[in-house]
Amino acid sequence: ITGIRLTTLELGGIGHFSEFNNGTSKVKTKAINFSYASLGFPIKQRAAVCFGISPYSNVGYNLKTEIEQVGIGTVTSNYTGEGGINKVFFGVGINPFKKLITNFYRSAYRDTLLKTHQVKKYKRVKFAKQLLSDLSIGGRADYLFGSILHTSSVVYPGSIYYYNTRRYRGVNYNDITAGFGLQTSFNIDSVGKRELRKKVRIGIGYYMSVPNTIKVKNSYMAYNYSLNSFGDEIPKDTFIYVVDQASSIRLPLEQGIGLSFKKGEVLTMAVDASYTNWKQFRYLDKINDLKNSYRVSFGLNFVPNKYAAGTGAYIRRVQYRLGAFYNTGFLELKNTSINNYAVTVGFGLPVGLYRQFSVVNLSAQFGKMGSINNKLIEEKYVRIIVGFTFNDKWFTKFRYD
């Protein structure tokens, strides 16, 4: 975030439209939700901070199965889940060696290297100092809060000899986690003896989410009941009742690397790869059978002329975007990996005066997750994402003569 030069406010929302297919039937769903809100601003010339709120995880399902049991009749099982976790985040980034390359250009050491024709050494020293000069180090703290409720029931509608059973499990989240990252970049001004007309900038980054343990409160209840002639529940006995039991969830280690390529102010390309160690994940202190996941993503942003003015300038200032990702997923069911992949297209539409660089971001994502093989479920989805980025100068002291 040390690249922030103006106060930046971002807001966004998402519409999710899905079609679930199990090979014999299809179900369509849709949901429109808030996506994110964040505010970032620079501090002096070497640092910047940001804070905001966004969803961390959501749960929403409603499943029903019916099985004919000999001597019992139809047995109906219902499974539902609802709720979610939100994240309030605070991040800070610093650029500790920002003036290193500038001081080198003004130094007598540089002049000596050039005067004595030590060209190779000059390039090595310049490259090292530029990497350090562009080095940014950042950290973030995330406050997670929210609750998730899972409900299951087994119903014997055709039998008077068996009681129905219902189970509730609710988990309340209220704790802090953290992560850090670093990035740097360097310029390529020439290839061989040929000077490049547009400077090329290569960026390299790394991040890691700390695999810490967060505290949660777990509530669990299970009871038997019967149904009267009106379909109302009549509780019989409660055999499990636990409220606000202290427990924990261990988050997995996540880390990733990224590489970017920027040519002038026209073209930017980036590729990222990340790894999540889901085998470390512990939910309510229980060992899981999840598998480690990998994700690779690619993005491209093209703007014909960021600073265009005059007739027809608006079209040349529009940002055209293309992206794609592939995620192996952390589930493997019936020897089938539940992977996820998608392609995204979008536009960045400039708003207001061109030197304010405020943008309306529109994008559509087309993807698929899961598989219908081995009687599993496949989801095909479309996500429509709308975001707003506002840039301006804040916290400026005005002078009056």
N, C-alpha and C positions, 0 to 999 in steps of 0.2 A: 504493500500500500504506500510505500515511500514515493511512488511515482505520482501521487496526487498533488496537483498544483493549485486546484481550486476546491472549494467546498462542494462535495458531491452528495446529492440525495438520490437514492434509488428506491423505486416501488415497483411491485410486480404482482401479477395474478396468473392463474393457470386454469384452463378448462381441460378436463381429462375425459375422453370418450373411448370406451372399451367394448370389445366383442369377445366373449368367452365361448370356447368351442371344446366340447369333450368328444367329438367325433360323431355324435348322434343328435345333439341339440346345441343351439346357440342362445346366448343371453347377452343383451346389450345394456350397458350402464353408462352414466355420465355424472360428472361432478365438477363444480366450479369452486375453487378455493383461493384464498390469499396465499401468495408464494413467498414474498420477502419484503423487508423494508430496512434500509441501512443508511447511515450518514457517516461520511468520512471527511476529514479536513487535515491540512498540513499544519505542522508545528515548526516554526522557523524554516530552515532549509534542509534539515537532516532527518526529520521524523514526521510521522503522520499517525493518526489514530482513527478508528472506525468503531461503530457499534450499531446494533440492529436486532431484529427478530425474524425468525423463519421457522417453518415446521421442521422437526427433526425426524419424526416417524409417525405414520398413520396406520390405523387398523380399521378395516371395514369388511365384514363378510357375513353371509347368512346361508348356511348349507342345510339340506334336509335329505335324509335317506330313509327308505322303507324296505324292510326285509321280512319275508314270511318265515316264521319259525314253527316247526311241527309241534302241535300241542299247545301252542301259545297264540298263534295268529300273527297279525301284522305288528312289527316292532318299528316304531318311528324314532329316529335320532335327529336332533336338531343341534346345530352349532352356530353360534353368533359371536361376533367380536366387534367392538367399537371403541372409539377414543383415539388418543394420540399424544405425542410428546412434542412440546415446543422448545425452541432454543433461543435464548437471549445471549448474544455474543459481544465481546469487547476485544478489539485487536490493536496492537501497536507495532509499528515498524520503524527501524532506524537505519540510517545510511552513515555509518561511523567514519568512513574514509572518503567522503564525498569530494573533497577538494584535493585529493592526492594527485590526480592526473593533471589538474590545473596548475598546481605547484610545480609539478615536474616540467611542464611546458615552459614555465618561467624561470627554471633553475639554471644555474651555471653548469651543472652536471650534464644537462641535455645539450647545451651549447658545446661543451667539450667533446661529447660523443660525436656530434655532427661535424665539428671542425677537424677531428682526427679521423673522420671517415669510418668510424666503427658502426656501420649501418646495421649489421646483424645484431650486435649487442643493444643498439638503440631500440630496435624493434622488439627484442625480448623484454627489455626493461619497460618500454611503453605498454606492451601487452599485459604484463603483470600488474602494473600500476592501474591500468584501466579496469582490470577485473576487480581489484580491491576497491577502486573508486566507485564502481557501480554495485558493489556488494550491499545487499539489503538483508537485514536479519529481523524476523518478526515472530511474534507470539500471540496467542489468543486464549481467552478463557470463555467457556460456554456454560451457561446456567441452564440446566435441563429441568423442565417441570411439566406436569400433566399426569394423566391417568389412562389406563387401558383396562377394559373389562371383557373377559371371556366367559361365555355362558354355554353350557351343554345340558341336554336333557334326553332321557330315554323314556318313551311313552308306549304303554301297552293298551291301545284304545279298545281292543277286542277281548280283553281278559279282565275278570274280576278277582283273580288270584294273585296278581302281581301289582305292587305299588310302582308308580312312576318315580323317576329320580331326576333331580335337577342339581346342577353344580354351578357355582359362581367363583370366579377368581378375578380379583381386582388388584392392580399394582399401581401405586402412586409414586411418581418420580419427583425428586427434589434435591438435586446435587450439582456439583461443578466438575467439568472435565476440561482438558486443555490440549493444546497442540502448538507446534512451532514450524518454521520454515525459513529458507534462505534462497536468494536468487542473485544472479549477476549477469552481466552481458558484456559484449565487446563489439566493436565496429570493424567492418571490412571496407576499406576505402579504395583498394586497388587489387587487381589480379595480375600478378607478374609486374610488368612495367606500365600496365594500362590502368588509368584512373577510372573509377566507376562514376557514372553520371549521377546515380542515385545511391546514397550510402546504404549499405546492408548492415543490419544489426542482428546479432545472434544472442539469444537469451537462454539461460540454463537455470533450472530451479529444482528444489527438493522440499518436501513437506512430510511431517509425521504427526499423527494423532496419538497422543499418549494412551497406552492401554491400561488406564487406571480403573479402579473399582468404585462404582457409585452406589450410594445407599438408597434403598427403597423400602416402602411399607407394603406388605403383602397381606391381603385379606382373602379368606377362603371359606366358603360355606357349601354344605351339601345336605340335602334333606329328601325324604320320601313324601309323596303326596298322591291323592286320588282325585278324580274328577266327578263332580255331581252331574245331575241331569242337564244343568245349564252350561256345563263346560268350565265351571269355576274350580280353581284349585282348593283342595282341602288338605292342609299340611298334616302329616302324621307324626313324624319324628325327625329331628335334626341330628345327624351323626357326626358332622364336622362343623365347627364354628370357630374361626380364627379371625381376629380383627387387628389390623395395624401391626402385624408381626414384623419386626426388624429383619431385613434381609439385604442382599446385595446382588448387583449385576456387574460382571467384569466385561468391560468393553474390549474389542479386539484391537490389536496393533494394526494401524493402517499407515502406509507410507507410499509415496509416489515421486516420480521425477517428470520433468517437462522440458521440452526444447521448442524454442520459437525462432521464427525467421521473419524479419521485417525489412521490406525494401522501401526506403523513403517513407512517405506518408500514404502510400497507395496500397500496398499489399502486405498482409500479415498472415502467416501460417503458424500453427502450433500443433504439437503432438504430445500427449500425456500418457503415461502408463502408471498404474497403481496396483498395489497388492494388499489384501486384507487377510490377516491370520485369524479366520473364524474358529479354528480349533482351540484358540485361547478363550473364546467367548463362553461365559457361564451365566445362565439365566436362573436367578434364585438359587445360586450355589450348585446347580445341577450340571453334570457333564453332558455335552451335546454331541450329536453326530454330524455336525456341519462340516463342509469342506472349505478349504481356503479358496478365495476368489481372486481373479485378475480382471483388470479393466484396461482397455486401450481406447483412446479417443483422438479425433483429429478435427481441427477447425480452420476455417479460412475466412478472412475478412478483406473485402476489396472496396475501395472508394476511389473513383476516378480523379477527383480533385477536392480535397478536404477544405481548401481555402478559396474555392471558386466564387466569383462575384459577377454580377451582370446578368444579361439575358441567358436563360437556360442553365443558370448556375445551380439551381436546386437539385436537379437530377444528377448533376456531377458530384454533389456533396452527399448523396444517399450512400449508405454502407450496405453492401451486398454480402450475405453470409451463407456459408455452407458448412455442415458438420456431420460427424458420424461417430458412433461408439459401439463397442462390443464388450459385454460383461459375462464372464463364465458363470456367475451366480454362486451362492453358497449352499444350494440344495441339490441333492441327487436322490431321486425317487425312482424305484424300480429300475435301477441301473441307467437312468436317464438324467442328464444334467439339465437343470432349469436355467438356461442361459437367456440373455436379454440383449437385443441389438436394435439400433434405430438410426435413422437419417434425419437431419434437421436442416431446414431452409429458413432464411429470415432476412429482415431488412432493418436497418437503423435509419430512421427518418429524422433529419435535423429539424429543430424547432427554434424560433426566435432568431436573434442576431447571430450571424455565423461565428463570431468570436466567443460566444458563450458556450457553444458545443453541447447544448442540451439536445437530447435524442429521445424519440419514441421507438422502442424496440418491439418488433413483431416477429414471431417465429412459429413454425409448425413442425412438429416432430412426429414421424411415422415409424412405429416399431412393433416388435413381436417378442413375447416372452413365453417360455414354456413349450410344450409339445403335446400333440394328441396321441403320440405313440404310447403303447402300454397302458391305455385307458387313462391317460393324464389329461390335464386341461391346458389349452393354448389361449393366450390373450393377444389379440391384435389391438393396438391402441393408436390414437391420435391425440396429441397434446397441443393445444393452442396457448401460447405464452405471450402475454402483453406486459411490457415493462416501460418505466419512465426513468430517465436519467437527467437530473438537473444539475448544472454546474454554474457556480457564480462565486464572487468574492465576498466572503463573510468576515466578521471580526476585524474590519479595517478601521483604523483611527483616522478621522478626517482632520485636516489642518485648516485653520482659518487665519488669513492675514488681517 
